Amino acid sequence: MPCLPYNAGYGCFSWALWCRYATNLMAHSTHKKVTRSDLVGEKGVNLINKIVLDMGFLFFPRLGLDKGIDGYIEIADPTTGEAKNCLIYVQSKARTDFPNENNLGFDFYCDDSDIDYWMGGNAPVILVCSHPAADEAYWVSIKDYFQDPVTRKGHKVHFDKQKHRFDIHSRDDLVTLGIPRDSGIYFTSPKHERLYSNLLRVTDFAKTVYVAPTDSTARGEMWAKFHRMGIDPGGEFILRSKTIISFHDLGESPWNVVCDPGNVEDFDTEEWAYSRDPVRQREFVELLNRCLVEKLKPDVVFNRKDRYYYFAATKSGANKGLPYKSLRKSTSRWVFRAYLRQDDSNKIAYYRHSAFYGQFLRFGDDWYLEITPHYRFTIDGIHTSYYNEDNIKGIKRLERNPAVLGQVITWAEYLKEKPAPMFRGYPYLAFGTLMTIDLDAGIDDGSWLKGEDEMITKKAQLQMNMLPF
């Protein structure tokens, strides 16, 4: 306690000295001190700034009075540096320790006024709690966390140190939070990216097209004659106005049974494959389609009604997996599989068959088979399930790009390699690899895939689980 000024000459307090003392005392008492708490708080803001900059975004601390917001993040494209005018408000809370803290997590208690303020605005708000000395920060989205009235009433935020870590890996989550889903904004990636199409290159087809007149007016008549002979010459032919067009040599047996071998003409297949005549183009595509049907027999069946190909059931009804090489490693996929009933695990609910729609397309001088993945559901491996359409819709709602790409690669590998011995050396149709495109920059899948509506996925899963069998 400082002594009051005393004037020994007068034996009493000096008024002038007292006024000067009081002024100095007031100045001393109102001088702002920098507390340890202030320093920790400032370090917490600086830590947020560093992490946000590492993400390639911008952080603007708020100057002046703090009304529950310490700054805001502006989302920017880390490749181009273009700011997107999408903002996320930040409330920073830095401490040396938090309530109930251990190695797994801790709690933070919020004031009612702060929660009301955070929830009342139209911009997303994140709460970042940090230990600046340890370079550790954790975050939650306030509006998401407190959307439940019961949670909001409790005022408590529980941080999971693994789940809620705030670092450069939080970038995609901030993009999802800060960019409206209908904005159309996406980010490019500076790394090289290879895009895989669903177009499988045709590397070889029959060299010769044979044309011959016939008395038959329908394919059924021709097949009836072959069946009476007990033979199956193959279905790689089409019938047009009593004219057979085929990759088979129609001058040889058994084709001489259905046409006049003396009137057989042969043409270079390229006259059909690269013709500008739309009629010949359609004839060539139909020949390729019939080749594909024959090439895939007997393990893959063509559904003539709905025009797709699917893996047939195994003779024993056992599940069938198909090994294939994915983009990164060798793996396998179920192409025929039984699923048990939910109410009775001893009974089969349905069988799922991998399938695809195939369409031959020409681009320039190259032919491709377009592969569109599909499924078929049966009750016994043969007859279509009553819930086939519902099951197909359900599984397609659940599948995302990686799953669809996996199916395309499975079929591409199968068509290219022809694993069954009887497929080797098939003379009329051969495939190469999927068409790919190499880019210097690609779309950041993590930024937009996470923005898909998770509720749709959950609803689809629920519907699949509730389907009656």
Secondary structure as a PSIPRED ss2 file (coil, helix, strand):
# PSIPRED VFORMAT (PSIPRED V4.0)

   1 M C   1.000  0.000  0.000
   2 P C   1.000  0.000  0.000
   3 C C   1.000  0.000  0.000
   4 L C   1.000  0.000  0.000
   5 P C   1.000  0.000  0.000
   6 Y C   1.000  0.000  0.000
   7 N E   0.000  0.000  1.000
   8 A C   1.000  0.000  0.000
   9 G C   1.000  0.000  0.000
  10 Y C   1.000  0.000  0.000
  11 G C   1.000  0.000  0.000
  12 C E   0.000  0.000  1.000
  13 F C   1.000  0.000  0.000
  14 S C   1.000  0.000  0.000
  15 W H   0.000  1.000  0.000
  16 A H   0.000  1.000  0.000
  17 L H   0.000  1.000  0.000
  18 W H   0.000  1.000  0.000
  19 C H   0.000  1.000  0.000
  20 R H   0.000  1.000  0.000
  21 Y H   0.000  1.000  0.000
  22 A H   0.000  1.000  0.000
  23 T H   0.000  1.000  0.000
  24 N H   0.000  1.000  0.000
  25 L H   0.000  1.000  0.000
  26 M H   0.000  1.000  0.000
  27 A H   0.000  1.000  0.000
  28 H H   0.000  1.000  0.000
  29 S H   0.000  1.000  0.000
  30 T H   0.000  1.000  0.000
  31 H C   1.000  0.000  0.000
  32 K C   1.000  0.000  0.000
  33 K C   1.000  0.000  0.000
  34 V C   1.000  0.000  0.000
  35 T C   1.000  0.000  0.000
  36 R H   0.000  1.000  0.000
  37 S H   0.000  1.000  0.000
  38 D H   0.000  1.000  0.000
  39 L H   0.000  1.000  0.000
  40 V H   0.000  1.000  0.000
  41 G H   0.000  1.000  0.000
  42 E H   0.000  1.000  0.000
  43 K H   0.000  1.000  0.000
  44 G H   0.000  1.000  0.000
  45 V H   0.000  1.000  0.000
  46 N H   0.000  1.000  0.000
  47 L H   0.000  1.000  0.000
  48 I H   0.000  1.000  0.000
  49 N H   0.000  1.000  0.000
  50 K H   0.000  1.000  0.000
  51 I H   0.000  1.000  0.000
  52 V H   0.000  1.000  0.000
  53 L H   0.000  1.000  0.000
  54 D H   0.000  1.000  0.000
  55 M H   0.000  1.000  0.000
  56 G C   1.000  0.000  0.000
  57 F C   1.000  0.000  0.000
  58 L E   0.000  0.000  1.000
  59 F E   0.000  0.000  1.000
  60 F E   0.000  0.000  1.000
  61 P E   0.000  0.000  1.000
  62 R C   1.000  0.000  0.000
  63 L C   1.000  0.000  0.000
  64 G C   1.000  0.000  0.000
  65 L C   1.000  0.000  0.000
  66 D C   1.000  0.000  0.000
  67 K C   1.000  0.000  0.000
  68 G C   1.000  0.000  0.000
  69 I C   1.000  0.000  0.000
  70 D C   1.000  0.000  0.000
  71 G E   0.000  0.000  1.000
  72 Y E   0.000  0.000  1.000
  73 I E   0.000  0.000  1.000
  74 E E   0.000  0.000  1.000
  75 I E   0.000  0.000  1.000
  76 A E   0.000  0.000  1.000
  77 D C   1.000  0.000  0.000
  78 P C   1.000  0.000  0.000
  79 T C   1.000  0.000  0.000
  80 T C   1.000  0.000  0.000
  81 G C   1.000  0.000  0.000
  82 E C   1.000  0.000  0.000
  83 A E   0.000  0.000  1.000
  84 K E   0.000  0.000  1.000
  85 N E   0.000  0.000  1.000
  86 C E   0.000  0.000  1.000
  87 L E   0.000  0.000  1.000
  88 I E   0.000  0.000  1.000
  89 Y E   0.000  0.000  1.000
  90 V E   0.000  0.000  1.000
  91 Q E   0.000  0.000  1.000
  92 S E   0.000  0.000  1.000
  93 K E   0.000  0.000  1.000
  94 A E   0.000  0.000  1.000
  95 R C   1.000  0.000  0.000
  96 T C   1.000  0.000  0.000
  97 D C   1.000  0.000  0.000
  98 F C   1.000  0.000  0.000
  99 P C   1.000  0.000  0.000
 100 N C   1.000  0.000  0.000
 101 E C   1.000  0.000  0.000
 102 N C   1.000  0.000  0.000
 103 N C   1.000  0.000  0.000
 104 L C   1.000  0.000  0.000
 105 G E   0.000  0.000  1.000
 106 F E   0.000  0.000  1.000
 107 D E   0.000  0.000  1.000
 108 F E   0.000  0.000  1.000
 109 Y E   0.000  0.000  1.000
 110 C C   1.000  0.000  0.000
 111 D C   1.000  0.000  0.000
 112 D H   0.000  1.000  0.000
 113 S H   0.000  1.000  0.000
 114 D H   0.000  1.000  0.000
 115 I H   0.000  1.000  0.000
 116 D H   0.000  1.000  0.000
 117 Y H   0.000  1.000  0.000
 118 W H   0.000  1.000  0.000
 119 M H   0.000  1.000  0.000
 120 G H   0.000  1.000  0.000
 121 G C   1.000  0.000  0.000
 122 N C   1.000  0.000  0.000
 123 A C   1.000  0.000  0.000
 124 P C   1.000  0.000  0.000
 125 V E   0.000  0.000  1.000
 126 I E   0.000  0.000  1.000
 127 L E   0.000  0.000  1.000
 128 V E   0.000  0.000  1.000
 129 C E   0.000  0.000  1.000
 130 S E   0.000  0.000  1.000
 131 H E   0.000  0.000  1.000
 132 P H   0.000  1.000  0.000
 133 A H   0.000  1.000  0.000
 134 A H   0.000  1.000  0.000
 135 D C   1.000  0.000  0.000
 136 E E   0.000  0.000  1.000
 137 A E   0.000  0.000  1.000
 138 Y E   0.000  0.000  1.000
 139 W E   0.000  0.000  1.000
 140 V E   0.000  0.000  1.000
 141 S E   0.000  0.000  1.000
 142 I H   0.000  1.000  0.000
 143 K H   0.000  1.000  0.000
 144 D H   0.000  1.000  0.000
 145 Y H   0.000  1.000  0.000
 146 F C   1.000  0.000  0.000
 147 Q C   1.000  0.000  0.000
 148 D C   1.000  0.000  0.000
 149 P H   0.000  1.000  0.000
 150 V H   0.000  1.000  0.000
 151 T H   0.000  1.000  0.000
 152 R H   0.000  1.000  0.000
 153 K H   0.000  1.000  0.000
 154 G H   0.000  1.000  0.000
 155 H C   1.000  0.000  0.000
 156 K E   0.000  0.000  1.000
 157 V E   0.000  0.000  1.000
 158 H E   0.000  0.000  1.000
 159 F E   0.000  0.000  1.000
 160 D E   0.000  0.000  1.000
 161 K C   1.000  0.000  0.000
 162 Q C   1.000  0.000  0.000
 163 K C   1.000  0.000  0.000
 164 H C   1.000  0.000  0.000
 165 R E   0.000  0.000  1.000
 166 F C   1.000  0.000  0.000
 167 D C   1.000  0.000  0.000
 168 I H   0.000  1.000  0.000
 169 H H   0.000  1.000  0.000
 170 S H   0.000  1.000  0.000
 171 R H   0.000  1.000  0.000
 172 D H   0.000  1.000  0.000
 173 D H   0.000  1.000  0.000
 174 L H   0.000  1.000  0.000
 175 V H   0.000  1.000  0.000
 176 T H   0.000  1.000  0.000
 177 L H   0.000  1.000  0.000
 178 G H   0.000  1.000  0.000
 179 I C   1.000  0.000  0.000
 180 P C   1.000  0.000  0.000
 181 R C   1.000  0.000  0.000
 182 D C   1.000  0.000  0.000
 183 S C   1.000  0.000  0.000
 184 G C   1.000  0.000  0.000
 185 I C   1.000  0.000  0.000
 186 Y C   1.000  0.000  0.000
 187 F C   1.000  0.000  0.000
 188 T E   0.000  0.000  1.000
 189 S E   0.000  0.000  1.000
 190 P C   1.000  0.000  0.000
 191 K C   1.000  0.000  0.000
 192 H C   1.000  0.000  0.000
 193 E E   0.000  0.000  1.000
 194 R E   0.000  0.000  1.000
 195 L E   0.000  0.000  1.000
 196 Y E   0.000  0.000  1.000
 197 S E   0.000  0.000  1.000
 198 N E   0.000  0.000  1.000
 199 L E   0.000  0.000  1.000
 200 L E   0.000  0.000  1.000
 201 R E   0.000  0.000  1.000
 202 V E   0.000  0.000  1.000
 203 T E   0.000  0.000  1.000
 204 D E   0.000  0.000  1.000
 205 F E   0.000  0.000  1.000
 206 A C   1.000  0.000  0.000
 207 K C   1.000  0.000  0.000
 208 T E   0.000  0.000  1.000
 209 V E   0.000  0.000  1.000
 210 Y E   0.000  0.000  1.000
 211 V E   0.000  0.000  1.000
 212 A E   0.000  0.000  1.000
 213 P E   0.000  0.000  1.000
 214 T C   1.000  0.000  0.000
 215 D C   1.000  0.000  0.000
 216 S C   1.000  0.000  0.000
 217 T C   1.000  0.000  0.000
 218 A C   1.000  0.000  0.000
 219 R H   0.000  1.000  0.000
 220 G H   0.000  1.000  0.000
 221 E H   0.000  1.000  0.000
 222 M H   0.000  1.000  0.000
 223 W H   0.000  1.000  0.000
 224 A H   0.000  1.000  0.000
 225 K H   0.000  1.000  0.000
 226 F H   0.000  1.000  0.000
 227 H H   0.000  1.000  0.000
 228 R H   0.000  1.000  0.000
 229 M H   0.000  1.000  0.000
 230 G C   1.000  0.000  0.000
 231 I C   1.000  0.000  0.000
 232 D C   1.000  0.000  0.000
 233 P C   1.000  0.000  0.000
 234 G C   1.000  0.000  0.000
 235 G C   1.000  0.000  0.000
 236 E C   1.000  0.000  0.000
 237 F E   0.000  0.000  1.000
 238 I E   0.000  0.000  1.000
 239 L E   0.000  0.000  1.000
 240 R C   1.000  0.000  0.000
 241 S C   1.000  0.000  0.000
 242 K C   1.000  0.000  0.000
 243 T E   0.000  0.000  1.000
 244 I E   0.000  0.000  1.000
 245 I E   0.000  0.000  1.000
 246 S E   0.000  0.000  1.000
 247 F C   1.000  0.000  0.000
 248 H C   1.000  0.000  0.000
 249 D C   1.000  0.000  0.000
 250 L C   1.000  0.000  0.000
 251 G C   1.000  0.000  0.000
 252 E C   1.000  0.000  0.000
 253 S C   1.000  0.000  0.000
 254 P C   1.000  0.000  0.000
 255 W H   0.000  1.000  0.000
 256 N H   0.000  1.000  0.000
 257 V H   0.000  1.000  0.000
 258 V C   1.000  0.000  0.000
 259 C C   1.000  0.000  0.000
 260 D C   1.000  0.000  0.000
 261 P H   0.000  1.000  0.000
 262 G H   0.000  1.000  0.000
 263 N H   0.000  1.000  0.000
 264 V C   1.000  0.000  0.000
 265 E E   0.000  0.000  1.000
 266 D E   0.000  0.000  1.000
 267 F E   0.000  0.000  1.000
 268 D E   0.000  0.000  1.000
 269 T C   1.000  0.000  0.000
 270 E H   0.000  1.000  0.000
 271 E H   0.000  1.000  0.000
 272 W H   0.000  1.000  0.000
 273 A H   0.000  1.000  0.000
 274 Y C   1.000  0.000  0.000
 275 S C   1.000  0.000  0.000
 276 R C   1.000  0.000  0.000
 277 D C   1.000  0.000  0.000
 278 P H   0.000  1.000  0.000
 279 V H   0.000  1.000  0.000
 280 R H   0.000  1.000  0.000
 281 Q H   0.000  1.000  0.000
 282 R H   0.000  1.000  0.000
 283 E H   0.000  1.000  0.000
 284 F H   0.000  1.000  0.000
 285 V H   0.000  1.000  0.000
 286 E H   0.000  1.000  0.000
 287 L H   0.000  1.000  0.000
 288 L H   0.000  1.000  0.000
 289 N H   0.000  1.000  0.000
 290 R H   0.000  1.000  0.000
 291 C H   0.000  1.000  0.000
 292 L H   0.000  1.000  0.000
 293 V H   0.000  1.000  0.000
 294 E H   0.000  1.000  0.000
 295 K H   0.000  1.000  0.000
 296 L H   0.000  1.000  0.000
 297 K C   1.000  0.000  0.000
 298 P C   1.000  0.000  0.000
 299 D C   1.000  0.000  0.000
 300 V E   0.000  0.000  1.000
 301 V E   0.000  0.000  1.000
 302 F E   0.000  0.000  1.000
 303 N E   0.000  0.000  1.000
 304 R C   1.000  0.000  0.000
 305 K C   1.000  0.000  0.000
 306 D C   1.000  0.000  0.000
 307 R C   1.000  0.000  0.000
 308 Y E   0.000  0.000  1.000
 309 Y E   0.000  0.000  1.000
 310 Y E   0.000  0.000  1.000
 311 F E   0.000  0.000  1.000
 312 A C   1.000  0.000  0.000
 313 A C   1.000  0.000  0.000
 314 T C   1.000  0.000  0.000
 315 K C   1.000  0.000  0.000
 316 S C   1.000  0.000  0.000
 317 G C   1.000  0.000  0.000
 318 A C   1.000  0.000  0.000
 319 N C   1.000  0.000  0.000
 320 K E   0.000  0.000  1.000
 321 G E   0.000  0.000  1.000
 322 L E   0.000  0.000  1.000
 323 P E   0.000  0.000  1.000
 324 Y E   0.000  0.000  1.000
 325 K E   0.000  0.000  1.000
 326 S C   1.000  0.000  0.000
 327 L C   1.000  0.000  0.000
 328 R C   1.000  0.000  0.000
 329 K C   1.000  0.000  0.000
 330 S E   0.000  0.000  1.000
 331 T E   0.000  0.000  1.000
 332 S E   0.000  0.000  1.000
 333 R E   0.000  0.000  1.000
 334 W E   0.000  0.000  1.000
 335 V E   0.000  0.000  1.000
 336 F E   0.000  0.000  1.000
 337 R E   0.000  0.000  1.000
 338 A E   0.000  0.000  1.000
 339 Y E   0.000  0.000  1.000
 340 L E   0.000  0.000  1.000
 341 R C   1.000  0.000  0.000
 342 Q C   1.000  0.000  0.000
 343 D C   1.000  0.000  0.000
 344 D C   1.000  0.000  0.000
 345 S C   1.000  0.000  0.000
 346 N C   1.000  0.000  0.000
 347 K C   1.000  0.000  0.000
 348 I E   0.000  0.000  1.000
 349 A E   0.000  0.000  1.000
 350 Y E   0.000  0.000  1.000
 351 Y E   0.000  0.000  1.000
 352 R E   0.000  0.000  1.000
 353 H E   0.000  0.000  1.000
 354 S E   0.000  0.000  1.000
 355 A E   0.000  0.000  1.000
 356 F E   0.000  0.000  1.000
 357 Y E   0.000  0.000  1.000
 358 G E   0.000  0.000  1.000
 359 Q E   0.000  0.000  1.000
 360 F E   0.000  0.000  1.000
 361 L E   0.000  0.000  1.000
 362 R E   0.000  0.000  1.000
 363 F E   0.000  0.000  1.000
 364 G C   1.000  0.000  0.000
 365 D C   1.000  0.000  0.000
 366 D E   0.000  0.000  1.000
 367 W E   0.000  0.000  1.000
 368 Y E   0.000  0.000  1.000
 369 L E   0.000  0.000  1.000
 370 E E   0.000  0.000  1.000
 371 I E   0.000  0.000  1.000
 372 T E   0.000  0.000  1.000
 373 P E   0.000  0.000  1.000
 374 H E   0.000  0.000  1.000
 375 Y E   0.000  0.000  1.000
 376 R E   0.000  0.000  1.000
 377 F E   0.000  0.000  1.000
 378 T E   0.000  0.000  1.000
 379 I C   1.000  0.000  0.000
 380 D C   1.000  0.000  0.000
 381 G C   1.000  0.000  0.000
 382 I C   1.000  0.000  0.000
 383 H C   1.000  0.000  0.000
 384 T E   0.000  0.000  1.000
 385 S C   1.000  0.000  0.000
 386 Y C   1.000  0.000  0.000
 387 Y C   1.000  0.000  0.000
 388 N H   0.000  1.000  0.000
 389 E H   0.000  1.000  0.000
 390 D H   0.000  1.000  0.000
 391 N H   0.000  1.000  0.000
 392 I H   0.000  1.000  0.000
 393 K H   0.000  1.000  0.000
 394 G H   0.000  1.000  0.000
 395 I H   0.000  1.000  0.000
 396 K H   0.000  1.000  0.000
 397 R H   0.000  1.000  0.000
 398 L H   0.000  1.000  0.000
 399 E C   1.000  0.000  0.000
 400 R C   1.000  0.000  0.000
 401 N H   0.000  1.000  0.000
 402 P H   0.000  1.000  0.000
 403 A H   0.000  1.000  0.000
 404 V H   0.000  1.000  0.000
 405 L H   0.000  1.000  0.000
 406 G H   0.000  1.000  0.000
 407 Q H   0.000  1.000  0.000
 408 V H   0.000  1.000  0.000
 409 I H   0.000  1.000  0.000
 410 T H   0.000  1.000  0.000
 411 W H   0.000  1.000  0.000
 412 A H   0.000  1.000  0.000
 413 E H   0.000  1.000  0.000
 414 Y H   0.000  1.000  0.000
 415 L H   0.000  1.000  0.000
 416 K H   0.000  1.000  0.000
 417 E H   0.000  1.000  0.000
 418 K C   1.000  0.000  0.000
 419 P C   1.000  0.000  0.000
 420 A C   1.000  0.000  0.000
 421 P H   0.000  1.000  0.000
 422 M H   0.000  1.000  0.000
 423 F H   0.000  1.000  0.000
 424 R C   1.000  0.000  0.000
 425 G C   1.000  0.000  0.000
 426 Y C   1.000  0.000  0.000
 427 P C   1.000  0.000  0.000
 428 Y C   1.000  0.000  0.000
 429 L E   0.000  0.000  1.000
 430 A E   0.000  0.000  1.000
 431 F E   0.000  0.000  1.000
 432 G E   0.000  0.000  1.000
 433 T E   0.000  0.000  1.000
 434 L E   0.000  0.000  1.000
 435 M E   0.000  0.000  1.000
 436 T E   0.000  0.000  1.000
 437 I E   0.000  0.000  1.000
 438 D E   0.000  0.000  1.000
 439 L E   0.000  0.000  1.000
 440 D C   1.000  0.000  0.000
 441 A C   1.000  0.000  0.000
 442 G E   0.000  0.000  1.000
 443 I E   0.000  0.000  1.000
 444 D C   1.000  0.000  0.000
 445 D H   0.000  1.000  0.000
 446 G H   0.000  1.000  0.000
 447 S H   0.000  1.000  0.000
 448 W H   0.000  1.000  0.000
 449 L H   0.000  1.000  0.000
 450 K C   1.000  0.000  0.000
 451 G C   1.000  0.000  0.000
 452 E C   1.000  0.000  0.000
 453 D C   1.000  0.000  0.000
 454 E H   0.000  1.000  0.000
 455 M H   0.000  1.000  0.000
 456 I H   0.000  1.000  0.000
 457 T H   0.000  1.000  0.000
 458 K H   0.000  1.000  0.000
 459 K H   0.000  1.000  0.000
 460 A H   0.000  1.000  0.000
 461 Q H   0.000  1.000  0.000
 462 L H   0.000  1.000  0.000
 463 Q H   0.000  1.000  0.000
 464 M H   0.000  1.000  0.000
 465 N H   0.000  1.000  0.000
 466 M H   0.000  1.000  0.000
 467 L C   1.000  0.000  0.000
 468 P C   1.000  0.000  0.000
 469 F C   1.000  0.000  0.000
